[in-house]
Amino acid sequence: MTTEYQYYSYIWQEEPEPANPFAARACYCRGYDVYGDVIPNAGWFDYLLLLFKGERPAKSDTALLEKLAMVLANVGPREASIRAAMNGGVAGTNHSSALMAALAVGGGQYGGSQELSICIKLWGECRFDLESWRNRLLNPDDDERADIWLPMEHAPGFDPNGDVTPTPILQSLDLLSALAPADGALAWLKQNREALEQHVGYPLAMSGLAAAAMVDLGLNEDQGNMLYLFLRLPGAAVHALEQKQMGWKKFPFYGPAIELDESATDSGNGQEATNQ
């Protein structure tokens, strides 16, 4: 008796090559022929939305996602996940480890994908009710998985260390809201940003902006979380590669932390040892 093992997926279907059952002859994403139709005729962001949402996207959604991806592609070395990748790069680790460091830090509750998920969930609860937002932003926790996530220490989607809204976030909000529905989340956020900032006491963060864009794209908290993680990887990758080439002597925190210890010597060659 032969047992047949199968993977089940609503996203992907394959037809095997007649001469090799381990290779695909044709691949279908949500029913569309990937190599015969999607790749020749669609764009990258059409394909992404098809994968995530399961339907052919509207041109307006594709345009919004493309600009959002550009906004998030490199948020710069001030961002914690980018610095995590830079640490991996300057240490000479392999490339996958540098990216995994970025993903680990970038998945958290301070500017990370978990914070974005909480924001998307709040959009589902509060919608366009300003008073509901005021109440929930200061009391966002209702996740019983305390062993996984600690309680939020700030209003999700806002930067507790900021004093003013950064210019790139204002520019991005203007751009993205112009591409989004006039009655959508981005438009509402643009209209009520200052009121929300005054209420929580600090400015809008990139996670809050991205969450509103994900809502306008029709993505749920899990889809938005995944998309937010990998849309920021280009910046993590290039900064890690740059720091690997530049070396540790130009990297903060490493050089000044190395001091000669005159009380210890290398027993093999008599040279002074170092402590890091």
C-alpha positions as CSV (number, residue, x, y, z in Angstrom):
1,M,0.0,0.0,0.0
2,T,1.4,3.4,-1.0
3,T,0.7,6.5,1.1
4,E,0.4,9.7,-0.9
5,Y,1.6,12.8,0.8
6,Q,0.3,16.1,-0.4
7,Y,0.6,19.8,0.6
8,Y,-2.7,21.7,0.5
9,S,-2.7,25.4,-0.6
10,Y,-5.4,27.7,-1.9
11,I,-2.6,30.1,-3.1
12,W,-0.5,27.8,-5.3
13,Q,-1.1,24.9,-7.7
14,E,1.4,23.0,-9.7
15,E,1.3,20.5,-12.5
16,P,4.3,18.2,-12.6
17,E,6.6,17.6,-15.5
18,P,5.7,14.2,-17.1
19,A,9.3,13.0,-16.9
20,N,10.0,14.4,-13.5
21,P,7.3,14.5,-10.8
22,F,9.6,16.6,-8.6
23,A,9.7,19.5,-11.0
24,A,6.8,21.7,-12.0
25,R,5.6,22.0,-15.6
26,A,3.1,24.8,-14.8
27,C,2.5,27.0,-11.7
28,Y,-0.7,28.8,-10.9
29,C,-1.1,31.5,-8.4
30,R,-4.7,32.0,-7.3
31,G,-5.7,30.3,-10.6
32,Y,-3.4,32.5,-12.8
33,D,-0.7,31.0,-14.9
34,V,2.4,32.5,-13.2
35,Y,5.1,31.9,-15.9
36,G,2.7,31.9,-18.9
37,D,0.6,34.9,-18.0
38,V,1.4,36.8,-14.7
39,I,5.1,37.4,-15.2
40,P,4.9,38.4,-18.8
41,N,2.0,40.8,-18.3
42,A,1.9,42.0,-14.7
43,G,4.2,44.1,-12.5
44,W,5.9,43.2,-9.3
45,F,3.4,44.9,-7.1
46,D,0.5,43.4,-9.0
47,Y,2.0,40.0,-8.3
48,L,2.5,40.8,-4.6
49,L,-1.1,41.8,-4.1
50,L,-2.3,38.8,-6.0
51,L,-0.3,36.6,-3.6
52,F,-1.5,38.3,-0.5
53,K,-5.1,39.1,-1.3
54,G,-6.0,36.4,-3.7
55,E,-7.5,38.6,-6.5
56,R,-6.3,40.7,-9.3
57,P,-5.5,44.2,-7.8
58,A,-6.9,47.5,-8.9
59,K,-4.4,49.8,-10.5
60,S,-4.9,52.3,-7.6
61,D,-3.9,49.6,-5.1
62,T,-0.8,48.7,-7.1
63,A,0.3,52.3,-7.3
64,L,-0.2,52.8,-3.5
65,L,1.8,49.6,-2.6
66,E,4.6,50.6,-4.9
67,K,5.0,54.0,-3.2
68,L,4.6,52.5,0.2
69,A,7.4,50.0,-0.7
70,M,9.6,52.9,-1.7
71,V,8.9,54.7,1.5
72,L,9.8,51.6,3.6
73,A,12.7,50.4,1.4
74,N,15.4,52.2,3.4
75,V,14.2,54.0,6.6
76,G,17.8,54.7,7.4
77,P,20.3,53.8,10.2
78,R,18.4,55.7,12.9
79,E,15.9,52.8,12.7
80,A,16.7,49.9,15.1
81,S,16.3,47.0,12.6
82,I,18.7,48.7,10.2
83,R,21.3,49.1,12.9
84,A,20.9,45.4,13.8
85,A,21.8,44.5,10.2
86,M,24.7,47.0,10.3
87,N,26.1,45.3,13.4
88,G,25.9,42.0,11.6
89,G,27.6,43.4,8.6
90,V,30.5,45.1,10.4
91,A,31.1,41.9,12.4
92,G,31.6,40.0,9.2
93,T,28.7,37.6,9.7
94,N,27.1,35.8,6.8
95,H,24.5,37.7,4.9
96,S,21.5,35.7,6.1
97,S,22.5,36.4,9.7
98,A,22.5,40.1,9.1
99,L,19.0,40.0,7.6
100,M,17.8,37.7,10.4
101,A,19.1,40.3,12.9
102,A,17.1,43.0,11.1
103,L,14.0,40.8,11.1
104,A,14.3,39.9,14.8
105,V,14.6,43.5,15.9
106,G,12.1,44.7,13.2
107,G,9.4,42.4,14.4
108,G,9.0,44.0,17.8
109,Q,6.7,46.5,19.4
110,Y,8.8,49.6,19.0
111,G,8.5,50.7,15.4
112,G,8.3,47.0,14.4
113,S,5.8,44.8,12.7
114,Q,4.1,43.8,15.9
115,E,3.4,47.4,16.6
116,L,2.0,47.7,13.1
117,S,-0.2,44.7,13.7
118,I,-1.7,46.3,16.8
119,C,-2.4,49.5,14.8
120,I,-4.2,47.5,12.1
121,K,-6.2,45.8,14.7
122,L,-7.2,49.1,16.2
123,W,-8.3,50.3,12.8
124,G,-10.7,47.4,12.8
125,E,-12.1,48.5,16.2
126,C,-12.0,52.3,16.0
127,R,-12.5,52.9,12.3
128,F,-13.0,56.7,11.9
129,D,-14.2,57.5,15.4
130,L,-11.7,60.0,16.9
131,E,-12.9,59.5,20.5
132,S,-12.5,55.7,20.2
133,W,-8.9,56.2,18.9
134,R,-8.2,58.5,21.9
135,N,-9.3,55.9,24.3
136,R,-7.6,52.9,22.7
137,L,-4.3,54.5,21.9
138,L,-3.7,55.0,25.6
139,N,-5.0,51.5,26.4
140,P,-4.1,49.3,23.4
141,D,-3.4,46.0,25.2
142,D,-5.9,43.1,25.0
143,D,-3.5,40.3,24.0
144,E,-3.6,37.5,26.5
145,R,-0.4,36.0,25.2
146,A,1.7,37.7,27.9
147,D,4.4,35.1,27.5
148,I,5.0,36.3,24.0
149,W,4.4,40.1,24.1
150,L,4.8,42.4,27.0
151,P,2.3,45.2,27.5
152,M,2.8,48.2,25.1
153,E,4.6,51.0,26.8
154,H,3.5,53.7,24.3
155,A,0.6,54.5,22.0
156,P,1.1,52.2,19.0
157,G,1.9,54.0,15.7
158,F,3.5,57.0,17.5
159,D,7.1,57.7,18.5
160,P,7.5,58.1,22.3
161,N,11.0,59.6,21.8
162,G,9.9,62.2,19.3
163,D,9.1,65.8,19.7
164,V,8.0,66.8,16.2
165,T,6.7,64.8,13.2
166,P,9.7,64.0,10.9
167,T,9.5,65.7,7.5
168,P,9.8,62.4,5.6
169,I,6.7,61.1,7.4
170,L,4.7,64.2,6.6
171,Q,5.9,64.0,2.9
172,S,5.0,60.3,2.8
173,L,1.6,60.9,4.4
174,D,0.8,63.6,1.8
175,L,1.9,61.3,-1.1
176,L,0.2,58.1,0.0
177,S,-3.0,59.8,1.0
178,A,-3.3,61.3,-2.5
179,L,-3.1,57.7,-3.9
180,A,-5.5,56.2,-1.4
181,P,-9.3,56.4,-1.3
182,A,-10.7,59.8,-0.3
183,D,-12.7,58.1,2.5
184,G,-10.0,55.7,3.6
185,A,-7.6,55.3,6.5
186,L,-4.8,57.5,5.1
187,A,-7.1,60.4,4.4
188,W,-8.6,60.2,7.9
189,L,-5.1,60.0,9.4
190,K,-4.0,63.0,7.5
191,Q,-7.0,65.0,8.7
192,N,-6.7,63.9,12.4
193,R,-3.0,63.5,12.8
194,E,-2.4,66.6,14.8
195,A,-5.3,65.9,17.2
196,L,-4.0,62.4,17.8
197,E,-0.5,63.6,18.3
198,Q,-1.6,66.2,20.8
199,H,-3.6,63.5,22.7
200,V,-0.8,61.0,23.1
201,G,1.9,63.6,23.5
202,Y,4.3,62.6,20.7
203,P,4.4,62.4,16.9
204,L,3.2,59.9,14.3
205,A,5.7,57.1,13.6
206,M,6.4,55.2,10.4
207,S,4.6,52.2,11.8
208,G,1.4,54.2,12.2
209,L,1.6,55.6,8.7
210,A,2.3,52.2,7.2
211,A,-0.6,50.6,9.1
212,A,-3.0,53.1,7.6
213,A,-1.7,52.3,4.1
214,M,-2.1,48.5,4.8
215,V,-5.7,49.1,5.9
216,D,-6.4,51.0,2.6
217,L,-4.9,48.1,0.7
218,G,-7.3,45.7,2.4
219,L,-4.7,43.8,4.3
220,N,-5.3,42.2,7.7
221,E,-2.9,42.4,10.7
222,D,-1.0,39.2,9.8
223,Q,-0.6,40.1,6.1
224,G,0.5,43.6,7.0
225,N,3.0,42.3,9.5
226,M,4.7,40.0,7.0
227,L,4.7,42.7,4.3
228,Y,6.1,45.3,6.6
229,L,8.9,43.0,7.6
230,F,10.2,42.3,4.2
231,L,9.6,45.7,2.6
232,R,12.2,47.1,4.9
233,L,14.9,44.5,4.1
234,P,16.5,46.3,1.1
235,G,17.7,49.0,3.4
236,A,18.9,46.5,6.0
237,A,20.8,44.6,3.2
238,V,22.6,47.5,1.7
239,H,23.6,49.1,5.0
240,A,25.0,45.7,6.2
241,L,27.0,45.3,3.0
242,E,28.3,48.9,3.3
243,Q,29.4,48.4,6.9
244,K,31.1,45.1,6.0
245,Q,33.2,47.0,3.4
246,M,34.0,50.0,5.7
247,G,35.1,47.8,8.6
248,W,34.8,48.1,12.4
249,K,37.2,51.0,12.8
250,K,34.6,53.4,11.4
251,F,31.7,51.8,13.3
252,P,30.5,53.4,16.5
253,F,30.9,51.6,19.8
254,Y,33.5,49.1,18.7
255,G,36.8,51.0,18.5
256,P,36.5,53.0,21.7
257,A,35.6,49.8,23.6
258,I,38.9,48.1,22.8
259,E,41.6,49.0,25.4
260,L,45.1,47.5,26.1
261,D,45.3,45.5,29.3
262,E,48.9,45.8,30.5
263,S,48.3,43.2,33.2
264,A,47.8,40.4,30.7
265,T,50.1,39.1,27.9
266,D,49.8,36.6,25.2
267,S,51.7,33.6,26.4
268,G,52.5,32.5,22.8
269,N,54.2,35.6,21.5
270,G,54.6,38.0,24.4
271,Q,52.2,40.6,22.8
272,E,49.8,42.5,25.0
273,A,46.3,41.1,25.0
274,T,43.2,43.2,24.6
275,N,39.9,43.2,26.3
276,Q,36.7,44.1,24.4
